[in-house]
């Protein structure tokens, strides 16, 4: 089997709640996602998706996905998509770094591998460990009272884990954390996610001020070293996200005891192939994971669910149903939220079928 053609579409995903706001006044109202199709000479077709969280979050941006595809794609024409390690090594030779560019291509190859073998991706990733996975809900940054008020509505949808977007001024964030913590019930979990937004002195003030609150502190500062410094100043459970970019960082994190939980984002590490490596190392060394991505629609949500459901429940902290945050469905067969949880189907590959008729003419076509 050989790759005959690679196509890509820009697909806009408007937010259901109108706006998503996080640290340093960053916000997005419509997500720019890229859907990738890999068509083979045997007639099998695989799909992937990549959706960066705007240009101000990580070193990744939506137009960069498509620019990178034009750089990498021609070198994959004629390659065997089922040889996942070879495909990834080829992409790394064609383009140094920029793992997010490669994620949708790698994801599409996993979809093809499942279809070629007649099994779902979750079987290829090691087999289902749980019938479904628990979800968290991100609470976009607003005033403390509004954020606290939103908990009840999300609870009614079945969520029991809440990720509070902080990373503003220390005083306001202390108020936000205390207000939302006051709404928590027994068995519910609160994460205060600064998304790199605090300086060292601000983060120190916050963790000291909320030391009596049952809350996880997530990615307080921009660099690994700054976060490690804050980790050593607090007894609160600690999550690292944006700085966890590859296996090398994970090995350092393990040696330093820098976190109790990591956020494993598929596109940030380059796709399911690399995400599986990190997942397995975390499971072997006792680190729990929020398994997710930077953002996305139905295809990304399906990939998240396949990886999450093949993770031992003891090490799966939470995942995200991104397709419930947006107003548009881009693929049939994707997981849907059910009482704060989601599950994949047992169809071959990712188990999804993109709504290509709604996408129009591809923005990129490479190959025959």
C-alpha positions as CSV (number, residue, x, y, z in Angstrom):
1,X,0.0,0.0,0.0
2,X,1.3,3.5,-0.9
3,X,0.2,7.0,-0.3
4,X,-1.2,8.4,-3.6
5,X,-2.7,11.7,-2.5
6,X,-2.8,14.0,0.5
7,X,-5.6,16.6,0.7
8,X,-6.4,19.2,3.4
9,X,-9.3,21.5,4.2
10,X,-9.5,24.5,6.4
11,X,-12.6,24.0,8.6
12,X,-13.9,26.7,11.0
13,X,-15.3,25.6,14.4
14,X,-17.4,28.4,16.1
15,X,-17.6,28.1,19.9
16,X,-20.9,27.2,21.4
17,X,-20.4,29.7,24.3
18,X,-19.2,32.4,22.0
19,X,-15.7,32.9,23.4
20,X,-13.0,30.9,25.1
21,X,-10.7,33.0,27.3
22,X,-7.5,31.9,29.2
23,X,-4.4,33.6,30.7
24,X,-3.1,37.0,29.7
25,X,-6.4,38.0,28.1
26,X,-6.0,35.5,25.2
27,X,-9.2,34.4,23.6
28,X,-10.7,32.5,20.6
29,X,-14.2,32.7,19.2
30,X,-13.9,30.5,16.1
31,X,-11.3,27.8,15.9
32,X,-9.4,27.2,12.6
33,X,-8.9,23.5,12.2
34,X,-7.3,21.5,9.4
35,X,-8.7,18.2,8.3
36,X,-6.3,15.9,6.4
37,X,-7.1,13.1,4.1
38,X,-4.6,10.4,3.0
39,X,-5.7,8.5,0.0
40,X,-3.9,5.3,-1.0
41,X,-3.3,3.4,-4.2
42,X,-5.5,0.5,-2.8
43,X,-8.5,2.8,-2.4
44,X,-8.3,3.0,1.4
45,X,-8.6,6.5,2.9
46,X,-7.5,7.8,6.3
47,X,-8.3,11.0,8.1
48,X,-6.7,13.2,10.7
49,X,-7.1,16.7,12.2
50,X,-5.0,19.4,13.9
51,X,-6.4,22.5,15.6
52,X,-4.0,24.8,17.4
53,X,-5.4,27.0,20.2
54,X,-4.7,30.2,18.3
55,X,-1.2,31.6,17.6
56,X,-0.6,32.9,21.2
57,X,-0.8,29.6,23.1
58,X,1.9,27.2,21.9
59,X,4.5,27.6,19.1
60,X,1.8,26.4,16.7
61,X,-0.7,28.2,14.6
62,X,-3.5,27.2,12.2
63,X,-1.9,28.5,8.9
64,X,1.3,26.9,10.0
65,X,-0.3,23.5,9.8
66,X,-1.2,23.9,6.2
67,X,2.2,25.5,5.3
68,X,3.9,22.6,7.0
69,X,1.8,20.1,5.1
70,X,2.9,21.7,1.8
71,X,6.5,21.2,3.0
72,X,6.2,17.6,4.3
73,X,3.4,16.1,2.1
74,X,5.2,15.7,-1.2
75,X,7.9,13.6,0.5
76,X,5.3,11.2,1.7
77,X,3.8,10.4,-1.7
78,X,4.7,6.8,-2.5
79,X,5.4,5.9,1.2
80,X,3.7,3.0,3.0
81,X,1.3,4.6,5.5
82,X,1.2,1.5,7.6
83,X,4.8,1.7,8.5
84,X,4.2,4.3,11.2
85,X,7.7,4.6,12.5
86,X,9.1,5.0,9.0
87,X,6.5,7.7,8.2
88,X,7.4,9.6,11.4
89,X,11.1,9.3,10.7
90,X,10.5,10.6,7.1
91,X,8.5,13.5,8.4
92,X,11.3,14.4,10.8
93,X,13.9,14.4,8.0
94,X,11.7,16.6,5.8
95,X,10.9,19.1,8.5
96,X,12.9,19.7,11.7
97,X,10.6,20.3,14.7
98,X,7.1,21.6,14.2
99,X,5.5,18.4,15.6
100,X,1.9,19.8,15.3
101,X,2.3,19.9,11.5
102,X,2.9,16.1,11.5
103,X,0.1,15.2,13.9
104,X,-2.8,15.0,11.5
105,X,-0.7,13.0,9.0
106,X,0.3,10.5,11.7
107,X,-3.4,10.3,12.9
108,X,-4.5,9.6,9.4
109,X,-2.0,6.8,9.1
110,X,-3.4,5.2,12.3
111,X,-6.9,5.5,10.8
112,X,-5.5,3.7,7.7
113,X,-3.8,1.0,9.7
114,X,-7.0,0.2,11.5
115,X,-9.0,0.1,8.3
116,X,-6.4,-2.1,6.6
117,X,-6.4,-4.6,9.4
118,X,-10.1,-4.4,10.1
119,X,-9.8,-3.3,13.7
120,X,-10.4,-0.1,15.7
121,X,-7.4,2.1,16.6
122,X,-8.0,1.3,20.3
123,X,-7.1,-2.3,19.6
124,X,-3.9,-1.2,17.9
125,X,-3.1,1.0,20.9
126,X,-3.2,-1.9,23.2
127,X,-6.8,-2.7,23.9
128,X,-9.6,-1.0,25.8
129,X,-8.9,-0.7,29.5
130,X,-12.3,0.9,30.4
131,X,-15.7,1.1,28.9
132,X,-15.5,4.9,28.8
133,X,-13.4,7.8,30.0
134,X,-14.1,10.6,32.4
135,X,-14.2,14.1,31.1
136,X,-13.3,17.5,32.5
137,X,-14.9,20.8,31.7
138,X,-12.8,23.9,31.1
139,X,-14.3,27.1,32.7
140,X,-13.2,30.1,30.6
141,X,-11.7,33.0,32.5
142,X,-14.3,35.5,33.7
143,X,-15.0,37.2,37.0
144,X,-15.0,34.9,40.1
145,X,-18.7,35.0,40.6
146,X,-19.5,34.1,37.0
147,X,-17.0,31.3,37.0
148,X,-18.4,29.9,40.2
149,X,-22.0,30.2,38.8
150,X,-21.1,28.1,35.8
151,X,-20.2,25.0,37.8
152,X,-23.9,24.0,38.4
153,X,-24.7,24.0,34.7
154,X,-21.6,21.9,33.8
155,X,-22.5,19.6,36.7
156,X,-25.9,19.1,35.2
157,X,-24.2,17.9,32.0
158,X,-22.4,15.2,34.0
159,X,-19.0,16.8,34.6
160,X,-17.3,16.2,37.9
161,X,-13.8,17.6,37.1
162,X,-13.5,21.3,36.5
163,X,-10.5,23.1,35.0
164,X,-10.6,26.7,36.1
165,X,-8.8,29.1,33.8
166,X,-6.6,31.4,35.9
167,X,-3.3,33.1,35.0
168,X,-4.5,36.7,35.5
169,X,-3.6,38.9,38.4
170,X,-2.8,37.0,41.6
171,X,-5.5,38.8,43.6
172,X,-8.2,38.0,41.1
173,X,-7.0,34.4,40.7
174,X,-7.0,33.8,44.4
175,X,-10.6,35.0,44.4
176,X,-11.5,32.8,41.5
177,X,-10.1,29.7,43.0
178,X,-11.8,30.2,46.4
179,X,-15.1,31.1,44.8
180,X,-15.2,28.0,42.5
181,X,-13.8,25.7,45.3
182,X,-16.8,26.8,47.4
183,X,-19.1,25.2,44.8
184,X,-17.3,21.8,44.8
185,X,-19.1,18.8,46.1
186,X,-17.7,15.5,47.5
187,X,-15.9,13.6,44.8
188,X,-15.5,16.5,42.5
189,X,-12.1,17.8,41.4
190,X,-10.9,21.3,40.8
191,X,-7.8,22.3,38.7
192,X,-6.5,25.8,38.6
193,X,-4.8,26.1,35.2
194,X,-2.7,29.2,34.8
195,X,-1.6,28.3,31.2
196,X,1.9,29.7,31.9
197,X,0.3,33.1,32.9
198,X,1.9,33.8,36.3
199,X,5.4,35.1,37.0
200,X,7.3,33.5,39.9
201,X,6.2,36.0,42.5
202,X,2.6,35.8,41.4
203,X,2.5,32.0,41.4
204,X,4.1,32.0,44.8
205,X,1.5,34.3,46.2
206,X,-1.3,32.2,44.8
207,X,-0.1,28.8,46.0
208,X,0.5,30.2,49.4
209,X,-2.9,31.9,49.6
210,X,-4.8,28.8,48.6
211,X,-2.7,26.2,50.4
212,X,-5.8,25.2,52.4
213,X,-7.9,24.6,49.3
214,X,-8.4,21.2,47.7
215,X,-7.1,22.2,44.2
216,X,-4.6,21.1,41.7
217,X,-2.1,23.7,40.4
218,X,-1.5,23.4,36.7
219,X,1.3,25.0,34.6
220,X,1.8,28.1,36.8
221,X,4.7,29.7,34.8
222,X,6.2,29.7,31.3
223,X,9.3,27.6,31.8
224,X,10.0,24.2,33.2
225,X,12.5,25.7,35.7
226,X,10.0,28.2,37.0
227,X,7.3,25.6,37.4
228,X,9.7,23.3,39.2
229,X,10.5,26.2,41.6
230,X,6.8,26.6,42.4
231,X,6.4,22.8,42.7
232,X,9.0,22.9,45.5
233,X,7.1,25.6,47.4
234,X,3.7,23.9,47.6
235,X,2.2,20.7,48.8
236,X,-0.7,21.0,46.5
237,X,-1.0,18.4,43.7
238,X,0.8,19.6,40.6
239,X,0.1,19.4,36.9
240,X,2.5,20.2,34.0
241,X,1.1,20.9,30.6
242,X,2.7,23.3,28.1
243,X,6.3,22.3,28.9
244,X,5.7,18.6,28.3
245,X,6.7,18.5,24.7
246,X,8.5,15.1,24.3
247,X,10.0,12.0,26.0
248,X,13.1,13.9,26.9
249,X,11.2,16.5,29.0
250,X,9.2,13.6,30.6
251,X,12.4,11.9,31.6
252,X,13.6,15.1,33.3
253,X,10.2,15.5,34.9
254,X,10.4,12.0,36.4
255,X,13.9,12.6,37.7
256,X,13.0,15.9,39.4
257,X,9.6,14.7,40.7
258,X,8.2,17.8,39.0
259,X,4.6,16.8,38.7
260,X,1.9,14.4,39.8
261,X,-0.1,14.6,36.5
262,X,0.8,15.7,33.0
263,X,-1.3,16.9,30.2
264,X,-0.6,14.8,27.1
265,X,-1.7,16.7,24.0
266,X,-1.6,14.6,20.9
267,X,-0.6,17.4,18.4
268,X,2.0,18.9,20.7
269,X,4.1,15.7,20.6
270,X,3.5,15.0,16.9
271,X,0.6,12.6,16.8
272,X,-0.6,9.3,18.2
273,X,2.7,7.4,17.6
274,X,4.7,9.7,19.9
275,X,1.7,10.2,22.3
276,X,1.5,6.4,22.8
277,X,5.2,6.3,23.7
278,X,4.7,9.0,26.4
279,X,1.5,7.4,27.6
280,X,3.3,4.0,28.1
281,X,6.2,5.6,29.9
282,X,3.9,7.5,32.2
283,X,1.9,4.4,33.0
284,X,5.1,2.5,33.8
285,X,6.4,5.2,36.1
286,X,3.2,6.1,38.0
287,X,2.4,9.5,36.4
288,X,-1.3,10.2,35.7
289,X,-2.4,11.9,32.5
290,X,-5.0,14.2,31.2
291,X,-5.2,12.9,27.6
292,X,-6.3,15.5,25.1
293,X,-5.1,17.9,22.4
294,X,-4.7,21.6,22.0
295,X,-8.2,21.8,20.4
296,X,-10.2,20.2,17.6
297,X,-13.5,18.8,16.4
298,X,-14.9,15.3,16.0
299,X,-11.8,13.7,14.5
300,X,-9.4,15.0,17.3
301,X,-12.0,14.0,19.9
302,X,-12.1,10.4,18.5
303,X,-8.3,10.2,18.6
304,X,-8.3,11.4,22.2
305,X,-10.9,8.8,23.1
306,X,-9.0,5.9,21.5
307,X,-5.8,6.8,23.4
308,X,-7.6,7.5,26.6
309,X,-9.7,4.3,26.6
310,X,-6.5,2.2,26.2
311,X,-4.9,3.8,29.2
312,X,-5.1,2.1,32.6
313,X,-7.8,3.9,34.7
314,X,-5.4,4.5,37.5
315,X,-3.3,6.7,35.2
316,X,-6.1,8.3,33.2
317,X,-6.9,11.6,35.1
318,X,-9.3,13.0,32.6
319,X,-9.9,13.8,28.9
320,X,-11.8,16.4,26.9
321,X,-14.8,16.2,24.5
322,X,-13.8,19.1,22.3
323,X,-16.6,18.5,19.9
324,X,-19.1,19.5,22.6
325,X,-17.5,23.0,22.8
326,X,-18.3,23.9,19.2
327,X,-21.4,24.4,17.1
328,X,-20.3,22.3,14.2
329,X,-20.0,18.6,13.7
330,X,-17.4,17.7,11.1
331,X,-17.5,13.9,11.2
332,X,-20.1,11.2,11.8
333,X,-19.3,8.5,14.3
334,X,-17.3,10.6,16.8
335,X,-17.7,10.0,20.5
336,X,-20.3,12.1,22.2
337,X,-20.6,13.1,25.9
338,X,-22.8,10.9,28.0
339,X,-23.1,11.9,31.7
340,X,-19.7,13.4,31.8
341,X,-18.0,10.5,30.0
342,X,-17.3,9.4,26.4
343,X,-16.5,6.2,24.5
344,X,-15.4,5.2,21.1
345,X,-17.1,2.8,18.7
346,X,-15.7,-0.5,17.4
347,X,-15.6,0.4,13.7
348,X,-12.2,0.0,12.0
349,X,-9.7,2.9,12.3
350,X,-10.8,6.0,14.1
351,X,-14.5,5.0,13.5
352,X,-15.4,8.4,12.0
353,X,-16.5,9.6,8.6
354,X,-15.8,13.3,7.8
355,X,-18.6,15.4,6.3
356,X,-16.5,16.2,3.2
357,X,-19.4,17.4,1.2
358,X,-19.6,20.4,3.6
359,X,-15.9,21.3,3.4
360,X,-15.9,22.4,-0.3
361,X,-12.8,22.3,-2.4
362,X,-9.6,21.2,-0.6
363,X,-7.1,24.0,0.3
364,X,-4.3,21.6,-0.5
365,X,-4.0,18.6,-2.9
366,X,-0.7,16.8,-3.2
367,X,-0.1,13.8,-5.4
368,X,-2.3,12.1,-8.0
